[in-house]
Amino acid sequence: MNGKYDFFWNTMKLCDWEKEGDDDKVLEPVIKYLSEQDDRIIFEFEDLMTELLYNLDTKKLAEQCEKVDPQMCDDTFLYSRCVALINGPTYYEKVKQGKEKNVWTMEFESLLYVPQEAWALKHQNSIDEYPHISPLSFETGSNEDGWEE
């Protein structure tokens, strides 16, 4: 795993897995930690998360997802990619290499909102006022090179 992502992975270690089953509760320590950081740190977290999700946005992985979940849509593929991130760098790499098919039966949508929630908590503001837009998109199909495979 590239050291570039260490900050993201180390922050994700704060997840409270004793609250497994309630995704928002699992993420509470991550949101609290980020809310205590400078805005640029919150934005960096989002940019790293988005880039990791973007890197999983490939035709090959979408086809694998669709085999496991014939009802797959863009959102279910995205929410399953979030599972790859929530489970750490080793699991992420297995998913990226197409070696972890169970990921496509799970989802962890709440991860997508962590930066906005941390910023909103810090500034006592609405998540709708969140001022940052990542240079990449995690939306399904945004990684054009990944869909040319």
Phi and psi in radians as a Rosetta constraint file:
Dihedral C 1 N 2 CA 2 C 2 CIRCULARHARMONIC -1.144 0.35
Dihedral N 2 CA 2 C 2 N 3 CIRCULARHARMONIC 2.313 0.35
Dihedral C 2 N 3 CA 3 C 3 CIRCULARHARMONIC -1.023 0.35
Dihedral N 3 CA 3 C 3 N 4 CIRCULARHARMONIC -0.316 0.35
Dihedral C 3 N 4 CA 4 C 4 CIRCULARHARMONIC -0.959 0.35
Dihedral N 4 CA 4 C 4 N 5 CIRCULARHARMONIC -0.561 0.35
Dihedral C 4 N 5 CA 5 C 5 CIRCULARHARMONIC -1.680 0.35
Dihedral N 5 CA 5 C 5 N 6 CIRCULARHARMONIC 0.056 0.35
Dihedral C 5 N 6 CA 6 C 6 CIRCULARHARMONIC -0.949 0.35
Dihedral N 6 CA 6 C 6 N 7 CIRCULARHARMONIC -0.748 0.35
Dihedral C 6 N 7 CA 7 C 7 CIRCULARHARMONIC -1.029 0.35
Dihedral N 7 CA 7 C 7 N 8 CIRCULARHARMONIC -0.771 0.35
Dihedral C 7 N 8 CA 8 C 8 CIRCULARHARMONIC -1.074 0.35
Dihedral N 8 CA 8 C 8 N 9 CIRCULARHARMONIC -0.911 0.35
Dihedral C 8 N 9 CA 9 C 9 CIRCULARHARMONIC -1.102 0.35
Dihedral N 9 CA 9 C 9 N 10 CIRCULARHARMONIC -0.717 0.35
Dihedral C 9 N 10 CA 10 C 10 CIRCULARHARMONIC -1.139 0.35
Dihedral N 10 CA 10 C 10 N 11 CIRCULARHARMONIC -0.655 0.35
Dihedral C 10 N 11 CA 11 C 11 CIRCULARHARMONIC -1.147 0.35
Dihedral N 11 CA 11 C 11 N 12 CIRCULARHARMONIC -0.695 0.35
Dihedral C 11 N 12 CA 12 C 12 CIRCULARHARMONIC -1.176 0.35
Dihedral N 12 CA 12 C 12 N 13 CIRCULARHARMONIC -0.343 0.35
Dihedral C 12 N 13 CA 13 C 13 CIRCULARHARMONIC -1.125 0.35
Dihedral N 13 CA 13 C 13 N 14 CIRCULARHARMONIC -0.258 0.35
Dihedral C 13 N 14 CA 14 C 14 CIRCULARHARMONIC -1.328 0.35
Dihedral N 14 CA 14 C 14 N 15 CIRCULARHARMONIC -0.177 0.35
Dihedral C 14 N 15 CA 15 C 15 CIRCULARHARMONIC -0.913 0.35
Dihedral N 15 CA 15 C 15 N 16 CIRCULARHARMONIC 2.458 0.35
Dihedral C 15 N 16 CA 16 C 16 CIRCULARHARMONIC -1.706 0.35
Dihedral N 16 CA 16 C 16 N 17 CIRCULARHARMONIC 1.601 0.35
Dihedral C 16 N 17 CA 17 C 17 CIRCULARHARMONIC -1.306 0.35
Dihedral N 17 CA 17 C 17 N 18 CIRCULARHARMONIC -0.122 0.35
Dihedral C 17 N 18 CA 18 C 18 CIRCULARHARMONIC -1.197 0.35
Dihedral N 18 CA 18 C 18 N 19 CIRCULARHARMONIC -0.296 0.35
Dihedral C 18 N 19 CA 19 C 19 CIRCULARHARMONIC -1.748 0.35
Dihedral N 19 CA 19 C 19 N 20 CIRCULARHARMONIC 0.306 0.35
Dihedral C 19 N 20 CA 20 C 20 CIRCULARHARMONIC -0.901 0.35
Dihedral N 20 CA 20 C 20 N 21 CIRCULARHARMONIC 2.370 0.35
Dihedral C 20 N 21 CA 21 C 21 CIRCULARHARMONIC 1.913 0.35
Dihedral N 21 CA 21 C 21 N 22 CIRCULARHARMONIC -0.389 0.35
Dihedral C 21 N 22 CA 22 C 22 CIRCULARHARMONIC -2.144 0.35
Dihedral N 22 CA 22 C 22 N 23 CIRCULARHARMONIC 1.601 0.35
Dihedral C 22 N 23 CA 23 C 23 CIRCULARHARMONIC -0.964 0.35
Dihedral N 23 CA 23 C 23 N 24 CIRCULARHARMONIC -0.696 0.35
Dihedral C 23 N 24 CA 24 C 24 CIRCULARHARMONIC -1.090 0.35
Dihedral N 24 CA 24 C 24 N 25 CIRCULARHARMONIC -0.712 0.35
Dihedral C 24 N 25 CA 25 C 25 CIRCULARHARMONIC -1.192 0.35
Dihedral N 25 CA 25 C 25 N 26 CIRCULARHARMONIC -0.663 0.35
Dihedral C 25 N 26 CA 26 C 26 CIRCULARHARMONIC -1.021 0.35
Dihedral N 26 CA 26 C 26 N 27 CIRCULARHARMONIC -0.672 0.35
Dihedral C 26 N 27 CA 27 C 27 CIRCULARHARMONIC -1.513 0.35
Dihedral N 27 CA 27 C 27 N 28 CIRCULARHARMONIC -0.172 0.35
Dihedral C 27 N 28 CA 28 C 28 CIRCULARHARMONIC -0.894 0.35
Dihedral N 28 CA 28 C 28 N 29 CIRCULARHARMONIC -0.825 0.35
Dihedral C 28 N 29 CA 29 C 29 CIRCULARHARMONIC -1.109 0.35
Dihedral N 29 CA 29 C 29 N 30 CIRCULARHARMONIC -0.555 0.35
Dihedral C 29 N 30 CA 30 C 30 CIRCULARHARMONIC -1.183 0.35
Dihedral N 30 CA 30 C 30 N 31 CIRCULARHARMONIC -0.815 0.35
Dihedral C 30 N 31 CA 31 C 31 CIRCULARHARMONIC -1.091 0.35
Dihedral N 31 CA 31 C 31 N 32 CIRCULARHARMONIC -0.765 0.35
Dihedral C 31 N 32 CA 32 C 32 CIRCULARHARMONIC -1.075 0.35
Dihedral N 32 CA 32 C 32 N 33 CIRCULARHARMONIC -0.838 0.35
Dihedral C 32 N 33 CA 33 C 33 CIRCULARHARMONIC -1.013 0.35
Dihedral N 33 CA 33 C 33 N 34 CIRCULARHARMONIC -0.866 0.35
Dihedral C 33 N 34 CA 34 C 34 CIRCULARHARMONIC -1.118 0.35
Dihedral N 34 CA 34 C 34 N 35 CIRCULARHARMONIC -0.604 0.35
Dihedral C 34 N 35 CA 35 C 35 CIRCULARHARMONIC -1.154 0.35
Dihedral N 35 CA 35 C 35 N 36 CIRCULARHARMONIC -0.314 0.35
Dihedral C 35 N 36 CA 36 C 36 CIRCULARHARMONIC -1.603 0.35
Dihedral N 36 CA 36 C 36 N 37 CIRCULARHARMONIC 0.014 0.35
Dihedral C 36 N 37 CA 37 C 37 CIRCULARHARMONIC -1.757 0.35
Dihedral N 37 CA 37 C 37 N 38 CIRCULARHARMONIC 2.912 0.35
Dihedral C 37 N 38 CA 38 C 38 CIRCULARHARMONIC -1.085 0.35
Dihedral N 38 CA 38 C 38 N 39 CIRCULARHARMONIC 2.610 0.35
Dihedral C 38 N 39 CA 39 C 39 CIRCULARHARMONIC -0.925 0.35
Dihedral N 39 CA 39 C 39 N 40 CIRCULARHARMONIC -0.711 0.35
Dihedral C 39 N 40 CA 40 C 40 CIRCULARHARMONIC -1.075 0.35
Dihedral N 40 CA 40 C 40 N 41 CIRCULARHARMONIC -0.486 0.35
Dihedral C 40 N 41 CA 41 C 41 CIRCULARHARMONIC -1.255 0.35
Dihedral N 41 CA 41 C 41 N 42 CIRCULARHARMONIC -0.735 0.35
Dihedral C 41 N 42 CA 42 C 42 CIRCULARHARMONIC -1.055 0.35
Dihedral N 42 CA 42 C 42 N 43 CIRCULARHARMONIC -0.770 0.35
Dihedral C 42 N 43 CA 43 C 43 CIRCULARHARMONIC -1.164 0.35
Dihedral N 43 CA 43 C 43 N 44 CIRCULARHARMONIC -0.648 0.35
Dihedral C 43 N 44 CA 44 C 44 CIRCULARHARMONIC -1.108 0.35
Dihedral N 44 CA 44 C 44 N 45 CIRCULARHARMONIC -0.738 0.35
Dihedral C 44 N 45 CA 45 C 45 CIRCULARHARMONIC -0.999 0.35
Dihedral N 45 CA 45 C 45 N 46 CIRCULARHARMONIC -0.812 0.35
Dihedral C 45 N 46 CA 46 C 46 CIRCULARHARMONIC -1.096 0.35
Dihedral N 46 CA 46 C 46 N 47 CIRCULARHARMONIC -0.749 0.35
Dihedral C 46 N 47 CA 47 C 47 CIRCULARHARMONIC -1.101 0.35
Dihedral N 47 CA 47 C 47 N 48 CIRCULARHARMONIC -0.703 0.35
Dihedral C 47 N 48 CA 48 C 48 CIRCULARHARMONIC -1.182 0.35
Dihedral N 48 CA 48 C 48 N 49 CIRCULARHARMONIC -0.775 0.35
Dihedral C 48 N 49 CA 49 C 49 CIRCULARHARMONIC -1.038 0.35
Dihedral N 49 CA 49 C 49 N 50 CIRCULARHARMONIC -0.796 0.35
Dihedral C 49 N 50 CA 50 C 50 CIRCULARHARMONIC -1.102 0.35
Dihedral N 50 CA 50 C 50 N 51 CIRCULARHARMONIC -0.744 0.35
Dihedral C 50 N 51 CA 51 C 51 CIRCULARHARMONIC -1.127 0.35
Dihedral N 51 CA 51 C 51 N 52 CIRCULARHARMONIC -0.705 0.35
Dihedral C 51 N 52 CA 52 C 52 CIRCULARHARMONIC -1.116 0.35
Dihedral N 52 CA 52 C 52 N 53 CIRCULARHARMONIC -0.748 0.35
Dihedral C 52 N 53 CA 53 C 53 CIRCULARHARMONIC -1.143 0.35
Dihedral N 53 CA 53 C 53 N 54 CIRCULARHARMONIC -0.729 0.35
Dihedral C 53 N 54 CA 54 C 54 CIRCULARHARMONIC -1.012 0.35
Dihedral N 54 CA 54 C 54 N 55 CIRCULARHARMONIC -0.736 0.35
Dihedral C 54 N 55 CA 55 C 55 CIRCULARHARMONIC -1.159 0.35
Dihedral N 55 CA 55 C 55 N 56 CIRCULARHARMONIC -0.358 0.35
Dihedral C 55 N 56 CA 56 C 56 CIRCULARHARMONIC -1.608 0.35
Dihedral N 56 CA 56 C 56 N 57 CIRCULARHARMONIC -0.076 0.35
Dihedral C 56 N 57 CA 57 C 57 CIRCULARHARMONIC -1.466 0.35
Dihedral N 57 CA 57 C 57 N 58 CIRCULARHARMONIC 1.375 0.35
Dihedral C 57 N 58 CA 58 C 58 CIRCULARHARMONIC -2.254 0.35
Dihedral N 58 CA 58 C 58 N 59 CIRCULARHARMONIC 2.715 0.35
Dihedral C 58 N 59 CA 59 C 59 CIRCULARHARMONIC -1.055 0.35
Dihedral N 59 CA 59 C 59 N 60 CIRCULARHARMONIC -0.754 0.35
Dihedral C 59 N 60 CA 60 C 60 CIRCULARHARMONIC -1.019 0.35
Dihedral N 60 CA 60 C 60 N 61 CIRCULARHARMONIC -0.817 0.35
Dihedral C 60 N 61 CA 61 C 61 CIRCULARHARMONIC -1.254 0.35
Dihedral N 61 CA 61 C 61 N 62 CIRCULARHARMONIC -0.617 0.35
Dihedral C 61 N 62 CA 62 C 62 CIRCULARHARMONIC -1.106 0.35
Dihedral N 62 CA 62 C 62 N 63 CIRCULARHARMONIC -0.704 0.35
Dihedral C 62 N 63 CA 63 C 63 CIRCULARHARMONIC -1.138 0.35
Dihedral N 63 CA 63 C 63 N 64 CIRCULARHARMONIC -0.675 0.35
Dihedral C 63 N 64 CA 64 C 64 CIRCULARHARMONIC -1.103 0.35
Dihedral N 64 CA 64 C 64 N 65 CIRCULARHARMONIC -0.737 0.35
Dihedral C 64 N 65 CA 65 C 65 CIRCULARHARMONIC -1.079 0.35
Dihedral N 65 CA 65 C 65 N 66 CIRCULARHARMONIC -0.771 0.35
Dihedral C 65 N 66 CA 66 C 66 CIRCULARHARMONIC -1.142 0.35
Dihedral N 66 CA 66 C 66 N 67 CIRCULARHARMONIC -0.559 0.35
Dihedral C 66 N 67 CA 67 C 67 CIRCULARHARMONIC -1.140 0.35
Dihedral N 67 CA 67 C 67 N 68 CIRCULARHARMONIC -0.679 0.35
Dihedral C 67 N 68 CA 68 C 68 CIRCULARHARMONIC -1.349 0.35
Dihedral N 68 CA 68 C 68 N 69 CIRCULARHARMONIC -0.664 0.35
Dihedral C 68 N 69 CA 69 C 69 CIRCULARHARMONIC -2.234 0.35
Dihedral N 69 CA 69 C 69 N 70 CIRCULARHARMONIC 1.556 0.35
Dihedral C 69 N 70 CA 70 C 70 CIRCULARHARMONIC -1.031 0.35
Dihedral N 70 CA 70 C 70 N 71 CIRCULARHARMONIC -0.331 0.35
Dihedral C 70 N 71 CA 71 C 71 CIRCULARHARMONIC -1.541 0.35
Dihedral N 71 CA 71 C 71 N 72 CIRCULARHARMONIC 0.170 0.35
Dihedral C 71 N 72 CA 72 C 72 CIRCULARHARMONIC -0.919 0.35
Dihedral N 72 CA 72 C 72 N 73 CIRCULARHARMONIC 2.438 0.35
Dihedral C 72 N 73 CA 73 C 73 CIRCULARHARMONIC -2.289 0.35
Dihedral N 73 CA 73 C 73 N 74 CIRCULARHARMONIC 3.098 0.35
Dihedral C 73 N 74 CA 74 C 74 CIRCULARHARMONIC -0.962 0.35
Dihedral N 74 CA 74 C 74 N 75 CIRCULARHARMONIC -0.733 0.35
Dihedral C 74 N 75 CA 75 C 75 CIRCULARHARMONIC -1.194 0.35
Dihedral N 75 CA 75 C 75 N 76 CIRCULARHARMONIC -0.752 0.35
Dihedral C 75 N 76 CA 76 C 76 CIRCULARHARMONIC -1.115 0.35
Dihedral N 76 CA 76 C 76 N 77 CIRCULARHARMONIC -0.641 0.35
Dihedral C 76 N 77 CA 77 C 77 CIRCULARHARMONIC -1.125 0.35
Dihedral N 77 CA 77 C 77 N 78 CIRCULARHARMONIC -0.728 0.35
Dihedral C 77 N 78 CA 78 C 78 CIRCULARHARMONIC -1.127 0.35
Dihedral N 78 CA 78 C 78 N 79 CIRCULARHARMONIC -0.828 0.35
Dihedral C 78 N 79 CA 79 C 79 CIRCULARHARMONIC -1.158 0.35
Dihedral N 79 CA 79 C 79 N 80 CIRCULARHARMONIC -0.548 0.35
Dihedral C 79 N 80 CA 80 C 80 CIRCULARHARMONIC -1.247 0.35
Dihedral N 80 CA 80 C 80 N 81 CIRCULARHARMONIC -0.623 0.35
Dihedral C 80 N 81 CA 81 C 81 CIRCULARHARMONIC -1.084 0.35
Dihedral N 81 CA 81 C 81 N 82 CIRCULARHARMONIC -0.563 0.35
Dihedral C 81 N 82 CA 82 C 82 CIRCULARHARMONIC -1.080 0.35
Dihedral N 82 CA 82 C 82 N 83 CIRCULARHARMONIC -0.603 0.35
Dihedral C 82 N 83 CA 83 C 83 CIRCULARHARMONIC -1.063 0.35
Dihedral N 83 CA 83 C 83 N 84 CIRCULARHARMONIC -0.651 0.35
Dihedral C 83 N 84 CA 84 C 84 CIRCULARHARMONIC -1.052 0.35
Dihedral N 84 CA 84 C 84 N 85 CIRCULARHARMONIC -0.656 0.35
Dihedral C 84 N 85 CA 85 C 85 CIRCULARHARMONIC -1.335 0.35
Dihedral N 85 CA 85 C 85 N 86 CIRCULARHARMONIC -0.696 0.35
Dihedral C 85 N 86 CA 86 C 86 CIRCULARHARMONIC -1.177 0.35
Dihedral N 86 CA 86 C 86 N 87 CIRCULARHARMONIC -0.371 0.35
Dihedral C 86 N 87 CA 87 C 87 CIRCULARHARMONIC -1.679 0.35
Dihedral N 87 CA 87 C 87 N 88 CIRCULARHARMONIC 0.136 0.35
Dihedral C 87 N 88 CA 88 C 88 CIRCULARHARMONIC 1.650 0.35
Dihedral N 88 CA 88 C 88 N 89 CIRCULARHARMONIC 2.969 0.35
Dihedral C 88 N 89 CA 89 C 89 CIRCULARHARMONIC -1.143 0.35
Dihedral N 89 CA 89 C 89 N 90 CIRCULARHARMONIC -0.599 0.35
Dihedral C 89 N 90 CA 90 C 90 CIRCULARHARMONIC -1.190 0.35
Dihedral N 90 CA 90 C 90 N 91 CIRCULARHARMONIC -0.809 0.35
Dihedral C 90 N 91 CA 91 C 91 CIRCULARHARMONIC -1.093 0.35
Dihedral N 91 CA 91 C 91 N 92 CIRCULARHARMONIC -0.769 0.35
Dihedral C 91 N 92 CA 92 C 92 CIRCULARHARMONIC -0.945 0.35
Dihedral N 92 CA 92 C 92 N 93 CIRCULARHARMONIC -0.823 0.35
Dihedral C 92 N 93 CA 93 C 93 CIRCULARHARMONIC -1.107 0.35
Dihedral N 93 CA 93 C 93 N 94 CIRCULARHARMONIC -0.670 0.35
Dihedral C 93 N 94 CA 94 C 94 CIRCULARHARMONIC -1.083 0.35
Dihedral N 94 CA 94 C 94 N 95 CIRCULARHARMONIC -0.761 0.35
Dihedral C 94 N 95 CA 95 C 95 CIRCULARHARMONIC -1.087 0.35
Dihedral N 95 CA 95 C 95 N 96 CIRCULARHARMONIC -0.836 0.35
Dihedral C 95 N 96 CA 96 C 96 CIRCULARHARMONIC -1.009 0.35
Dihedral N 96 CA 96 C 96 N 97 CIRCULARHARMONIC -0.620 0.35
Dihedral C 96 N 97 CA 97 C 97 CIRCULARHARMONIC -1.475 0.35
Dihedral N 97 CA 97 C 97 N 98 CIRCULARHARMONIC -0.017 0.35
Dihedral C 97 N 98 CA 98 C 98 CIRCULARHARMONIC 1.370 0.35
Dihedral N 98 CA 98 C 98 N 99 CIRCULARHARMONIC 0.313 0.35
Dihedral C 98 N 99 CA 99 C 99 CIRCULARHARMONIC -1.735 0.35
Dihedral N 99 CA 99 C 99 N 100 CIRCULARHARMONIC 0.058 0.35
Dihedral C 99 N 100 CA 100 C 100 CIRCULARHARMONIC -2.271 0.35
Dihedral N 100 CA 100 C 100 N 101 CIRCULARHARMONIC 1.606 0.35
Dihedral C 100 N 101 CA 101 C 101 CIRCULARHARMONIC -1.475 0.35
Dihedral N 101 CA 101 C 101 N 102 CIRCULARHARMONIC -0.337 0.35
Dihedral C 101 N 102 CA 102 C 102 CIRCULARHARMONIC -1.098 0.35
Dihedral N 102 CA 102 C 102 N 103 CIRCULARHARMONIC -0.410 0.35
Dihedral C 102 N 103 CA 103 C 103 CIRCULARHARMONIC -0.980 0.35
Dihedral N 103 CA 103 C 103 N 104 CIRCULARHARMONIC -0.534 0.35
Dihedral C 103 N 104 CA 104 C 104 CIRCULARHARMONIC -1.349 0.35
Dihedral N 104 CA 104 C 104 N 105 CIRCULARHARMONIC -0.063 0.35
Dihedral C 104 N 105 CA 105 C 105 CIRCULARHARMONIC -1.756 0.35
Dihedral N 105 CA 105 C 105 N 106 CIRCULARHARMONIC 0.043 0.35
Dihedral C 105 N 106 CA 106 C 106 CIRCULARHARMONIC -2.207 0.35
Dihedral N 106 CA 106 C 106 N 107 CIRCULARHARMONIC 2.914 0.35
Dihedral C 106 N 107 CA 107 C 107 CIRCULARHARMONIC -2.605 0.35
Dihedral N 107 CA 107 C 107 N 108 CIRCULARHARMONIC 2.725 0.35
Dihedral C 107 N 108 CA 108 C 108 CIRCULARHARMONIC -2.600 0.35
Dihedral N 108 CA 108 C 108 N 109 CIRCULARHARMONIC 1.049 0.35
Dihedral C 108 N 109 CA 109 C 109 CIRCULARHARMONIC -0.973 0.35
Dihedral N 109 CA 109 C 109 N 110 CIRCULARHARMONIC -0.606 0.35
Dihedral C 109 N 110 CA 110 C 110 CIRCULARHARMONIC -0.956 0.35
Dihedral N 110 CA 110 C 110 N 111 CIRCULARHARMONIC -0.482 0.35
Dihedral C 110 N 111 CA 111 C 111 CIRCULARHARMONIC -0.994 0.35
Dihedral N 111 CA 111 C 111 N 112 CIRCULARHARMONIC -0.611 0.35
Dihedral C 111 N 112 CA 112 C 112 CIRCULARHARMONIC -1.044 0.35
Dihedral N 112 CA 112 C 112 N 113 CIRCULARHARMONIC -0.441 0.35
Dihedral C 112 N 113 CA 113 C 113 CIRCULARHARMONIC -1.759 0.35
Dihedral N 113 CA 113 C 113 N 114 CIRCULARHARMONIC 0.019 0.35
Dihedral C 113 N 114 CA 114 C 114 CIRCULARHARMONIC -0.982 0.35
Dihedral N 114 CA 114 C 114 N 115 CIRCULARHARMONIC -0.877 0.35
Dihedral C 114 N 115 CA 115 C 115 CIRCULARHARMONIC -1.058 0.35
Dihedral N 115 CA 115 C 115 N 116 CIRCULARHARMONIC -0.774 0.35
Dihedral C 115 N 116 CA 116 C 116 CIRCULARHARMONIC -1.106 0.35
Dihedral N 116 CA 116 C 116 N 117 CIRCULARHARMONIC -0.729 0.35
Dihedral C 116 N 117 CA 117 C 117 CIRCULARHARMONIC -1.173 0.35
Dihedral N 117 CA 117 C 117 N 118 CIRCULARHARMONIC -0.672 0.35
Dihedral C 117 N 118 CA 118 C 118 CIRCULARHARMONIC -1.133 0.35
Dihedral N 118 CA 118 C 118 N 119 CIRCULARHARMONIC -0.781 0.35
Dihedral C 118 N 119 CA 119 C 119 CIRCULARHARMONIC -1.100 0.35
Dihedral N 119 CA 119 C 119 N 120 CIRCULARHARMONIC -0.782 0.35
Dihedral C 119 N 120 CA 120 C 120 CIRCULARHARMONIC -1.101 0.35
Dihedral N 120 CA 120 C 120 N 121 CIRCULARHARMONIC -0.708 0.35
Dihedral C 120 N 121 CA 121 C 121 CIRCULARHARMONIC -1.112 0.35
Dihedral N 121 CA 121 C 121 N 122 CIRCULARHARMONIC -0.784 0.35
Dihedral C 121 N 122 CA 122 C 122 CIRCULARHARMONIC -1.054 0.35
Dihedral N 122 CA 122 C 122 N 123 CIRCULARHARMONIC -0.778 0.35
Dihedral C 122 N 123 CA 123 C 123 CIRCULARHARMONIC -1.697 0.35
Dihedral N 123 CA 123 C 123 N 124 CIRCULARHARMONIC 0.031 0.35
Dihedral C 123 N 124 CA 124 C 124 CIRCULARHARMONIC 0.863 0.35
Dihedral N 124 CA 124 C 124 N 125 CIRCULARHARMONIC 0.931 0.35
Dihedral C 124 N 125 CA 125 C 125 CIRCULARHARMONIC -2.354 0.35
Dihedral N 125 CA 125 C 125 N 126 CIRCULARHARMONIC 2.986 0.35
Dihedral C 125 N 126 CA 126 C 126 CIRCULARHARMONIC -1.335 0.35
Dihedral N 126 CA 126 C 126 N 127 CIRCULARHARMONIC 2.531 0.35
Dihedral C 126 N 127 CA 127 C 127 CIRCULARHARMONIC -1.086 0.35
Dihedral N 127 CA 127 C 127 N 128 CIRCULARHARMONIC -0.385 0.35
Dihedral C 127 N 128 CA 128 C 128 CIRCULARHARMONIC -1.137 0.35
Dihedral N 128 CA 128 C 128 N 129 CIRCULARHARMONIC -0.320 0.35
Dihedral C 128 N 129 CA 129 C 129 CIRCULARHARMONIC -1.598 0.35
Dihedral N 129 CA 129 C 129 N 130 CIRCULARHARMONIC 0.001 0.35
Dihedral C 129 N 130 CA 130 C 130 CIRCULARHARMONIC -0.932 0.35
Dihedral N 130 CA 130 C 130 N 131 CIRCULARHARMONIC 2.186 0.35
Dihedral C 130 N 131 CA 131 C 131 CIRCULARHARMONIC -1.647 0.35
Dihedral N 131 CA 131 C 131 N 132 CIRCULARHARMONIC 0.066 0.35
Dihedral C 131 N 132 CA 132 C 132 CIRCULARHARMONIC -1.913 0.35
Dihedral N 132 CA 132 C 132 N 133 CIRCULARHARMONIC 2.475 0.35
Dihedral C 132 N 133 CA 133 C 133 CIRCULARHARMONIC -2.221 0.35
Dihedral N 133 CA 133 C 133 N 134 CIRCULARHARMONIC 2.147 0.35
Dihedral C 133 N 134 CA 134 C 134 CIRCULARHARMONIC -1.173 0.35
Dihedral N 134 CA 134 C 134 N 135 CIRCULARHARMONIC 2.622 0.35
Dihedral C 134 N 135 CA 135 C 135 CIRCULARHARMONIC -1.164 0.35
Dihedral N 135 CA 135 C 135 N 136 CIRCULARHARMONIC -0.457 0.35
Dihedral C 135 N 136 CA 136 C 136 CIRCULARHARMONIC -1.863 0.35
Dihedral N 136 CA 136 C 136 N 137 CIRCULARHARMONIC 2.916 0.35
Dihedral C 136 N 137 CA 137 C 137 CIRCULARHARMONIC -2.047 0.35
Dihedral N 137 CA 137 C 137 N 138 CIRCULARHARMONIC 2.457 0.35
Dihedral C 137 N 138 CA 138 C 138 CIRCULARHARMONIC -1.597 0.35
Dihedral N 138 CA 138 C 138 N 139 CIRCULARHARMONIC -0.055 0.35
Dihedral C 138 N 139 CA 139 C 139 CIRCULARHARMONIC -1.072 0.35
Dihedral N 139 CA 139 C 139 N 140 CIRCULARHARMONIC 2.502 0.35
Dihedral C 139 N 140 CA 140 C 140 CIRCULARHARMONIC -1.005 0.35
Dihedral N 140 CA 140 C 140 N 141 CIRCULARHARMONIC 2.262 0.35
Dihedral C 140 N 141 CA 141 C 141 CIRCULARHARMONIC 1.616 0.35
Dihedral N 141 CA 141 C 141 N 142 CIRCULARHARMONIC -0.059 0.35
Dihedral C 141 N 142 CA 142 C 142 CIRCULARHARMONIC -1.336 0.35
Dihedral N 142 CA 142 C 142 N 143 CIRCULARHARMONIC -0.435 0.35
Dihedral C 142 N 143 CA 143 C 143 CIRCULARHARMONIC -1.477 0.35
Dihedral N 143 CA 143 C 143 N 144 CIRCULARHARMONIC 1.475 0.35
Dihedral C 143 N 144 CA 144 C 144 CIRCULARHARMONIC -1.020 0.35
Dihedral N 144 CA 144 C 144 N 145 CIRCULARHARMONIC -0.696 0.35
Dihedral C 144 N 145 CA 145 C 145 CIRCULARHARMONIC -1.098 0.35
Dihedral N 145 CA 145 C 145 N 146 CIRCULARHARMONIC -0.656 0.35
Dihedral C 145 N 146 CA 146 C 146 CIRCULARHARMONIC -1.198 0.35
Dihedral N 146 CA 146 C 146 N 147 CIRCULARHARMONIC -0.346 0.35
Dihedral C 146 N 147 CA 147 C 147 CIRCULARHARMONIC -1.693 0.35
Dihedral N 147 CA 147 C 147 N 148 CIRCULARHARMONIC -0.012 0.35
Dihedral C 147 N 148 CA 148 C 148 CIRCULARHARMONIC -1.574 0.35
Dihedral N 148 CA 148 C 148 N 149 CIRCULARHARMONIC -0.133 0.35
